Amino acid sequence: MTISHWSAGAPYAGSSTQTADVTNPATGQVSGQVALASREDADHVIAAAKAAAPGWAATSLARRTQVMFAFRELLNSRKGELAELITAEHGKVHSDALGEIARGQEVVEFACGISHLLKGGHSPSASTGVDVHSTRQPLGVVGIISPFNFPAMVPMWFFPVAIAAGNTVVLKPSEKDPSASLWLAELWKEAGLPDGVFNVLQGDKVAVDALLESPDVASISFVGSTPIAEYVYERASRNGKRVQALGGAKNHMVVLPDADLDLAADAAVNAGYGSAGERCMAISVLVAVEPVADELVARIADRTRTLVIGDGAKGVQQESDMGPLVTRAHRDKVASYVEAGQAAGAKLVIDGREVQAAGAADGFWLGPTLFDHVTPDMDIYTDEIFGPVLSVVRVASYDEAVALVNSNQYGNGTAIFTNDGGAARRYENEVEVGMIGVNVPIPVPVAYYSFGGWKRSLFGDTHAHGSEGVHFFTRGKVVTTRWIDPANRPTGGLELGFPQND
């Protein structure tokens, strides 16, 4: 089976014969081939979006939101189908896939009410007989480059707002799990979206570079690793595009001595190992403020040993808590960090390489891994591992914990666990991170707030969805108007001085 592009409301095979394997991570078996676009294929898909842009921008807000509501209803009624696709190609368990879709659907629902956020302002008689009003208009064609770890949610951070605002979209999904993008394209068509408004460009770096360089693409929204985010930001900006490039993370969870340790241990396991740690908002570092580290590590270890690792597909005999990693290469890379952590002197409390998974022998399995006595100079601390590896760093005080978080190059998400409101309030104000949880381990904002980090977790100045998303996908215009009343026509004449208001 070949997974194709989607252009002008229909599947598009393209001219390139290049493909890549798509695998089921739970079995290790190849499930299909995804087309890898040539530059000509990319130009074809972008051209379809360009051709549809004027008509969609001119479509009334009422009609746009009707289509958005229809898409929302279809998505809600058929999300189980999408979840099965995600599990089959990404590997996350079915319940986690449903959760991903639910968070993406929140942005669709936010976009259903976008009319209010597209209102301009109006100032009558700003000067004598002069009125001024502002308006926001769509950009045109927008590009979205999304990662493998959330093949539905991350695109839905962007395209509902972009489409509701009057733009046309070219989505470049990950080649590791591309089928969700075509499913969403078909759903848009069923919802009544005009052909060419939502398009899918499959591929690798060739497709990415085509979007970054095309003069017909006005903006780029990207989520991925920091090195690629920096590349996307620099190259797209150089080509005159508006860019929001969300990069990597090393999210710290600080546990103060007064915290509820059972709650903190549950949160550490859930946020560290959910989706096999393949989340940009996963907790990968737990900062234990002494004297609680010994007890907290023991509680985390006890809970970790109860997890069932296996095939996360719906209907399997044994329900799993955590599935495989996305590819064999990624599984091996994460396992190499376990070896590196041991070599550096960290204490390996639980070794995920020893997992007995409830799944096929050729699946890409690596169980939850827990390190204690990790120090900031170790690779398992400095690098974004993007797998089920949780590192515990011990510190002596709150101030040392904050200094550790703020000295890190990333600033995506963080959490603090405490029963002290004053300490939590201090942390909110002092920590240099974009998203903060207080007794909440994965503080992903609801759709009407914006998602985004600080420091090397974001390139560009605009976060995803919420009001910042509306701002990103529109441009402002200000119109100054004077209508002449024939009965009170002002005296004419030449005046070369700079105009003054009166």
C-alpha positions as CSV (number, residue, x, y, z in Angstrom):
1,M,0.0,0.0,0.0
2,T,1.3,3.4,-1.0
3,I,0.4,6.4,1.2
4,S,0.0,9.3,-1.2
5,H,-0.2,13.1,-1.1
6,W,-3.5,15.0,-1.0
7,S,-4.0,17.9,-3.4
8,A,-7.1,19.8,-4.5
9,G,-9.5,17.6,-2.7
10,A,-8.2,14.2,-3.9
11,P,-5.3,11.7,-3.5
12,Y,-2.3,12.7,-5.6
13,A,0.3,10.1,-6.5
14,G,3.0,12.5,-7.6
15,S,5.8,12.0,-10.1
16,S,8.5,10.7,-7.8
17,T,9.1,7.0,-7.4
18,Q,10.9,7.5,-4.1
19,T,9.2,5.9,-1.0
20,A,9.9,5.1,2.6
21,D,8.8,2.2,4.7
22,V,6.0,2.7,7.3
23,T,6.2,0.1,10.1
24,N,4.0,-1.1,12.9
25,P,6.2,-0.5,15.9
26,A,4.5,-3.3,18.0
27,T,5.3,-6.0,15.4
28,G,8.3,-4.6,13.5
29,Q,6.5,-5.3,10.2
30,V,6.3,-3.0,7.3
31,S,2.6,-1.9,6.9
32,G,3.0,0.4,3.8
33,Q,5.1,2.7,1.7
34,V,4.8,6.5,2.0
35,A,5.5,8.6,-1.1
36,L,8.5,11.0,-0.8
37,A,7.8,14.1,-2.8
38,S,10.1,15.5,-5.4
39,R,10.4,19.3,-5.7
40,E,7.9,19.1,-8.6
41,D,5.4,17.2,-6.5
42,A,5.8,19.9,-3.8
43,D,5.2,22.6,-6.3
44,H,2.0,20.9,-7.5
45,V,0.6,20.6,-4.0
46,I,1.5,24.2,-3.1
47,A,-0.1,25.4,-6.4
48,A,-3.4,23.7,-5.4
49,A,-3.3,25.6,-2.1
50,K,-2.5,28.9,-3.9
51,A,-5.3,28.4,-6.4
52,A,-7.9,27.9,-3.6
53,A,-6.6,30.8,-1.4
54,P,-8.6,33.7,-2.9
55,G,-11.9,31.9,-2.9
56,W,-11.5,30.7,0.7
57,A,-10.4,34.1,1.9
58,A,-13.5,35.6,0.3
59,T,-15.8,33.0,1.9
60,S,-17.9,34.5,4.7
61,L,-17.0,33.9,8.3
62,A,-20.4,32.3,8.8
63,R,-19.7,29.7,6.1
64,R,-16.2,29.0,7.4
65,T,-17.4,28.3,10.9
66,Q,-20.2,26.1,9.6
67,V,-17.5,23.9,7.9
68,M,-15.5,24.0,11.1
69,F,-18.5,22.8,13.2
70,A,-19.2,20.0,10.7
71,F,-15.5,18.9,10.9
72,R,-15.7,18.9,14.7
73,E,-18.8,16.7,14.7
74,L,-17.3,14.2,12.2
75,L,-14.1,14.1,14.2
76,N,-15.9,13.5,17.4
77,S,-18.1,10.7,16.0
78,R,-15.2,8.9,14.3
79,K,-12.2,9.5,16.5
80,G,-11.9,5.8,17.2
81,E,-10.9,5.2,13.6
82,L,-8.2,7.9,13.8
83,A,-6.9,6.5,17.1
84,E,-6.4,3.0,15.6
85,L,-4.4,4.5,12.7
86,I,-2.2,6.4,15.2
87,T,-1.6,3.3,17.3
88,A,-0.8,1.2,14.3
89,E,1.9,3.6,13.0
90,H,3.2,5.4,16.1
91,G,2.8,2.6,18.7
92,K,1.2,4.6,21.5
93,V,-1.6,2.8,23.3
94,H,-5.2,3.3,22.0
95,S,-6.3,5.3,25.1
96,D,-3.4,7.6,24.7
97,A,-4.2,8.1,21.0
98,L,-7.7,9.0,21.9
99,G,-6.4,11.5,24.4
100,E,-4.2,13.1,21.7
101,I,-7.2,13.5,19.5
102,A,-9.3,15.0,22.3
103,R,-6.6,17.7,22.9
104,G,-6.5,18.5,19.2
105,Q,-10.3,18.7,19.1
106,E,-10.1,21.4,21.7
107,V,-8.4,23.6,19.1
108,V,-11.0,22.8,16.5
109,E,-13.7,23.9,19.0
110,F,-11.7,27.0,19.8
111,A,-11.6,27.8,16.0
112,C,-15.4,27.4,15.8
113,G,-15.6,30.7,17.7
114,I,-12.9,32.5,15.8
115,S,-15.3,35.2,14.4
116,H,-15.1,37.1,17.7
117,L,-11.2,37.1,17.5
118,L,-11.2,38.4,13.9
119,K,-13.1,41.5,14.8
120,G,-11.4,44.7,14.0
121,G,-11.6,48.1,15.7
122,H,-13.4,51.3,14.6
123,S,-12.7,54.8,15.7
124,P,-15.2,57.4,14.2
125,S,-14.1,61.0,14.0
126,A,-10.5,60.2,14.9
127,S,-9.9,63.6,13.2
128,T,-12.4,66.0,11.8
129,G,-14.5,64.1,9.4
130,V,-12.0,61.2,9.4
131,D,-12.8,57.6,10.6
132,V,-10.2,54.9,11.2
133,H,-10.8,51.2,11.3
134,S,-8.6,48.1,11.5
135,T,-9.1,44.6,10.1
136,R,-7.3,41.3,10.1
137,Q,-6.9,39.3,6.9
138,P,-5.5,35.8,6.1
139,L,-1.9,35.3,5.0
140,G,-2.7,33.0,2.0
141,V,-0.9,29.6,1.9
142,V,0.5,28.4,5.2
143,G,2.8,25.5,5.7
144,I,2.7,23.1,8.7
145,I,5.6,20.7,9.4
146,S,4.6,18.2,12.1
147,P,6.5,15.5,14.1
148,F,5.9,11.8,14.5
149,N,5.0,11.9,18.1
150,F,1.5,13.5,17.7
151,P,0.4,12.9,14.1
152,A,-3.1,14.3,14.9
153,M,-2.8,16.7,17.8
154,V,0.2,18.8,16.6
155,P,-1.3,19.5,13.2
156,M,-4.5,20.4,14.9
157,W,-2.7,23.0,17.0
158,F,-2.4,24.9,13.7
159,F,-4.7,24.1,10.9
160,P,-8.1,24.7,12.5
161,V,-7.1,28.3,13.4
162,A,-5.4,28.8,10.0
163,I,-8.4,27.5,8.0
164,A,-11.0,29.4,10.1
165,A,-9.0,32.6,9.6
166,G,-9.3,32.1,5.8
167,N,-5.9,30.6,4.9
168,T,-5.2,27.5,2.8
169,V,-2.9,24.8,4.3
170,V,-0.2,22.5,3.1
171,L,0.6,19.9,5.9
172,K,3.9,18.0,5.8
173,P,3.5,15.1,8.3
174,S,6.2,12.9,9.5
175,E,7.0,10.1,7.1
176,K,7.0,7.7,10.1
177,D,3.3,7.9,10.7
178,P,1.7,9.6,7.7
179,S,-1.8,8.0,7.4
180,A,-3.5,10.2,10.0
181,S,-2.9,13.2,7.7
182,L,-4.8,11.6,4.8
183,W,-7.6,10.6,7.1
184,L,-8.0,14.2,8.3
185,A,-7.9,15.4,4.7
186,E,-10.8,13.0,3.8
187,L,-12.7,14.2,6.8
188,W,-12.3,17.9,5.8
189,K,-13.7,17.0,2.4
190,E,-16.7,15.3,4.0
191,A,-17.2,18.3,6.2
192,G,-17.6,20.5,3.1
193,L,-14.3,22.2,2.9
194,P,-13.6,23.4,-0.7
195,D,-10.9,21.5,-2.6
196,G,-7.5,22.9,-2.2
197,V,-8.0,24.5,1.2
198,F,-6.4,21.5,3.0
199,N,-3.5,19.7,1.3
200,V,-1.0,17.0,2.4
201,L,2.6,16.9,1.1
202,Q,4.3,13.6,2.1
203,G,8.1,13.4,2.2
204,D,11.4,14.1,3.8
205,K,13.8,17.0,3.6
206,V,13.1,17.7,0.0
207,A,9.4,18.4,0.9
208,V,10.5,20.5,3.9
209,D,12.9,22.6,1.9
210,A,10.3,23.2,-0.8
211,L,7.9,24.7,1.8
212,L,10.7,26.8,3.3
213,E,11.7,28.2,-0.1
214,S,8.5,28.5,-2.0
215,P,7.5,32.2,-2.7
216,D,3.9,31.1,-2.5
217,V,4.0,29.9,1.1
218,A,3.5,32.8,3.5
219,S,4.3,31.1,6.9
220,I,5.7,28.0,8.4
221,S,4.6,26.3,11.6
222,F,7.0,23.6,12.8
223,V,7.3,21.3,15.8
224,G,10.4,19.1,16.2
225,S,13.9,18.9,17.6
226,T,15.8,22.1,18.4
227,P,18.5,21.7,15.6
228,I,15.8,21.3,13.0
229,A,13.6,24.0,14.5
230,E,16.6,26.4,14.2
231,Y,17.2,25.3,10.6
232,V,13.6,25.9,9.7
233,Y,13.5,29.3,11.4
234,E,16.6,30.5,9.8
235,R,15.9,29.3,6.3
236,A,12.2,30.2,6.2
237,S,12.9,33.7,7.7
238,R,15.6,34.3,5.1
239,N,12.9,33.6,2.5
240,G,10.6,36.3,4.0
241,K,8.2,34.0,5.8
242,R,6.5,34.3,9.2
243,V,7.8,31.4,11.3
244,Q,6.9,29.7,14.6
245,A,9.3,26.8,15.1
246,L,8.8,24.9,18.4
247,G,11.9,22.9,19.4
248,G,13.1,20.4,21.9
249,A,12.8,20.1,25.7
250,K,14.3,18.8,28.9
251,N,11.4,19.3,31.3
252,H,12.1,19.3,35.0
253,M,9.7,18.4,37.7
254,V,10.7,19.8,41.1
255,V,9.5,18.1,44.2
256,L,9.8,20.0,47.5
257,P,10.0,18.3,50.9
258,D,6.5,19.2,51.8
259,A,4.9,17.6,48.7
260,D,2.5,14.7,48.7
261,L,5.0,12.1,47.7
262,D,2.4,9.6,46.5
263,L,0.9,12.2,44.2
264,A,4.4,13.2,43.0
265,A,5.4,9.6,42.4
266,D,2.2,8.9,40.4
267,A,2.8,12.1,38.4
268,A,6.5,11.2,37.7
269,V,5.5,7.8,36.3
270,N,2.6,9.1,34.2
271,A,4.5,12.1,32.8
272,G,7.8,10.3,32.4
273,Y,6.7,7.1,30.7
274,G,3.4,8.0,29.0
275,S,3.6,7.5,25.2
276,A,7.0,5.8,25.8
277,G,8.4,9.2,26.7
278,E,8.0,10.4,23.1
279,R,6.4,13.7,24.1
280,C,7.9,17.2,24.0
281,M,6.2,17.8,27.3
282,A,7.3,14.6,29.0
283,I,9.0,14.9,32.4
284,S,12.5,13.6,31.8
285,V,14.2,15.1,34.9
286,L,12.9,14.9,38.4
287,V,14.6,17.3,40.8
288,A,14.3,16.0,44.3
289,V,14.9,18.6,47.0
290,E,16.3,16.8,50.0
291,P,15.6,15.0,52.3
292,V,12.9,13.3,50.2
293,A,14.9,11.7,47.4
294,D,15.3,8.2,48.8
295,E,11.7,7.8,49.6
296,L,10.5,9.3,46.4
297,V,12.7,7.2,44.2
298,A,11.5,4.1,46.0
299,R,7.9,5.0,45.4
300,I,8.5,5.7,41.7
301,A,10.3,2.4,41.3
302,D,7.5,0.5,42.9
303,R,5.0,2.0,40.6
304,T,7.1,1.6,37.5
305,R,7.5,-2.2,38.1
306,T,3.7,-2.6,37.9
307,L,3.4,-1.2,34.3
308,V,2.5,-3.4,31.5
309,I,4.5,-2.9,28.3
310,G,3.0,-4.2,25.1
311,D,0.9,-3.8,22.0
312,G,-1.4,-0.9,22.5
313,A,-3.9,-1.7,19.8
314,K,-7.6,-1.8,20.6
315,G,-8.8,-5.3,21.4
316,V,-5.5,-7.0,22.2
317,Q,-5.8,-9.6,24.9
318,Q,-3.9,-7.8,27.6
319,E,-4.3,-4.0,28.0
320,S,-1.0,-2.2,28.0
321,D,0.1,0.9,29.8
322,M,2.9,1.8,27.4
323,G,3.7,0.7,23.9
324,P,6.9,0.4,21.8
325,L,9.1,3.2,20.5
326,V,8.4,4.5,17.0
327,T,11.2,2.8,15.1
328,R,14.0,0.3,15.7
329,A,16.6,3.0,15.1
330,H,15.0,5.2,17.7
331,R,14.7,2.4,20.2
332,D,18.4,1.6,19.8
333,K,19.4,5.2,20.2
334,V,17.4,5.5,23.4
335,A,19.0,2.3,24.7
336,S,22.4,3.7,24.0
337,Y,21.6,6.5,26.5
338,V,21.0,3.8,29.1
339,E,24.5,2.5,28.5
340,A,25.9,6.0,28.6
341,G,24.2,6.8,31.9
342,Q,25.7,3.7,33.5
343,A,29.1,4.5,32.2
344,A,28.9,8.0,33.5
345,G,28.2,6.8,37.1
346,A,24.4,7.3,37.5
347,K,22.6,4.6,39.5
348,L,20.4,2.5,37.3
349,V,17.4,1.7,39.4
350,I,15.3,0.1,36.7
351,D,16.7,-1.1,33.4
352,G,14.2,-0.8,30.5
353,R,16.3,-3.0,28.3
354,E,15.2,-6.0,30.4
355,V,11.5,-5.5,29.6
356,Q,9.4,-8.5,28.9
357,A,6.8,-7.0,26.6
358,A,3.4,-8.3,25.9
359,G,3.8,-8.2,22.2
360,A,5.6,-9.5,19.1
361,A,9.3,-10.3,19.6
362,D,10.3,-8.0,16.7
363,G,8.5,-5.0,18.2
364,F,10.6,-1.9,19.1
365,W,10.4,-2.5,22.9
366,L,12.2,-0.6,25.6
367,G,10.7,-0.5,29.1
368,P,10.6,2.4,31.5
369,T,14.1,3.2,32.8
370,L,14.9,5.0,36.1
371,F,18.2,6.6,36.9
372,D,19.1,8.1,40.3
373,H,22.1,10.3,41.4
374,V,22.2,12.0,37.9
375,T,24.4,15.0,37.6
376,P,24.1,17.9,35.1
377,D,27.3,17.0,33.3
378,M,25.9,13.6,32.1
379,D,24.5,13.1,28.6
380,I,21.4,11.6,30.1
381,Y,20.8,15.0,31.7
382,T,21.9,17.3,28.9
383,D,20.4,15.6,25.9
384,E,16.8,15.3,24.8
385,I,16.5,11.5,24.8
386,F,12.8,11.4,23.7
387,G,12.2,8.0,25.3
388,P,11.1,6.4,28.6
389,V,14.2,7.4,30.6
390,L,13.6,9.4,33.8
391,S,16.6,10.9,35.6
392,V,16.6,11.9,39.3
393,V,18.8,14.8,40.3
394,R,19.2,15.5,44.0
395,V,19.5,19.1,45.3
396,A,19.8,20.6,48.7
397,S,17.4,23.6,48.4
398,Y,14.6,25.3,46.5
399,D,17.1,27.9,45.2
400,E,19.4,25.2,43.9
401,A,16.4,23.6,42.1
402,V,15.4,26.9,40.4
403,A,19.0,27.6,39.4
404,L,19.2,24.1,37.8
405,V,16.1,24.6,35.7
406,N,17.1,28.1,34.6
407,S,20.6,27.1,33.6
408,N,19.2,24.6,31.1
409,Q,19.2,25.5,27.4
410,Y,15.5,24.5,27.0
411,G,12.5,26.2,28.5
412,N,9.5,24.3,27.3
413,G,7.6,23.0,30.3
414,T,8.2,22.4,34.0
415,A,6.3,21.4,37.1
416,I,6.6,21.9,40.9
417,F,5.0,19.7,43.5
418,T,4.4,21.3,46.8
419,N,1.7,22.1,49.4
420,D,3.3,25.5,50.0
421,G,1.4,28.2,48.0
422,G,4.1,30.8,48.6
423,A,6.8,28.5,47.2
424,A,4.6,27.7,44.1
425,R,4.0,31.4,43.5
426,R,7.7,32.1,43.7
427,Y,8.4,29.3,41.2
428,E,5.9,30.6,38.7
429,N,7.6,34.0,38.8
430,E,11.2,33.0,39.0
431,V,11.5,30.0,36.6
432,E,12.4,30.8,33.0
433,V,10.1,28.4,31.2
434,G,7.1,29.0,29.0
435,M,4.6,26.5,30.5
436,I,4.4,25.8,34.2
437,G,2.4,23.2,36.2
438,V,1.7,23.4,40.0
439,N,1.0,19.9,41.1
440,V,0.3,19.2,37.4
441,P,3.1,17.3,35.7
442,I,2.3,18.0,32.0
443,P,1.0,21.6,31.9
444,V,-0.2,21.6,28.2
445,P,-2.5,24.7,28.1
446,V,-6.1,24.5,27.0
447,A,-6.8,25.7,23.5
448,Y,-7.8,29.2,24.3
449,Y,-4.3,29.8,25.9
450,S,-1.2,29.4,23.8
451,F,1.4,26.6,23.7
452,G,5.0,27.4,23.5
453,G,8.3,27.5,25.4
454,W,11.2,29.8,26.0
455,K,14.9,29.8,25.2
456,R,15.9,27.1,22.7
457,S,12.5,25.5,22.8
458,L,11.0,28.2,20.5
459,F,12.4,30.0,17.5
460,G,10.1,32.9,16.6
461,D,8.0,35.0,18.9
462,T,4.6,33.4,18.5
463,H,3.2,30.4,20.3
464,A,0.7,27.9,19.0
465,H,-3.1,28.2,19.0
466,G,-5.1,30.5,21.3
467,S,-5.1,34.2,20.6
468,E,-1.4,34.1,19.5
469,G,-2.3,31.5,16.8
470,V,-5.0,33.9,15.5
471,H,-2.5,36.7,15.4
472,F,0.1,34.5,13.6
473,F,-2.3,33.4,10.8
474,T,-3.6,36.9,10.1
475,R,-2.1,40.3,9.1
476,G,-3.4,43.6,10.3
477,K,-4.6,46.5,8.1
478,V,-5.6,50.0,9.2
479,V,-7.9,52.1,6.9
480,T,-8.2,55.8,7.3
481,T,-11.4,57.2,5.6
482,R,-12.8,60.6,4.8
483,W,-16.1,61.1,3.0
484,I,-16.7,64.7,1.8
485,D,-20.0,66.3,2.7
486,P,-20.9,68.4,-0.3
487,A,-22.7,70.9,1.9
488,N,-19.6,71.4,4.1
489,R,-16.8,70.8,1.6
490,P,-13.5,71.9,3.1
491,T,-11.5,74.6,1.4
492,G,-9.0,73.1,-1.0
493,G,-5.5,74.1,-1.7
494,L,-2.0,72.8,-1.6
495,E,-0.3,71.9,1.7
496,L,3.0,70.1,1.6
497,G,3.4,69.9,5.4
498,F,3.0,66.6,7.2
499,P,-0.7,66.0,7.9
500,Q,-1.9,66.9,11.5
501,N,-5.0,65.7,13.2
502,D,-7.5,68.3,14.4
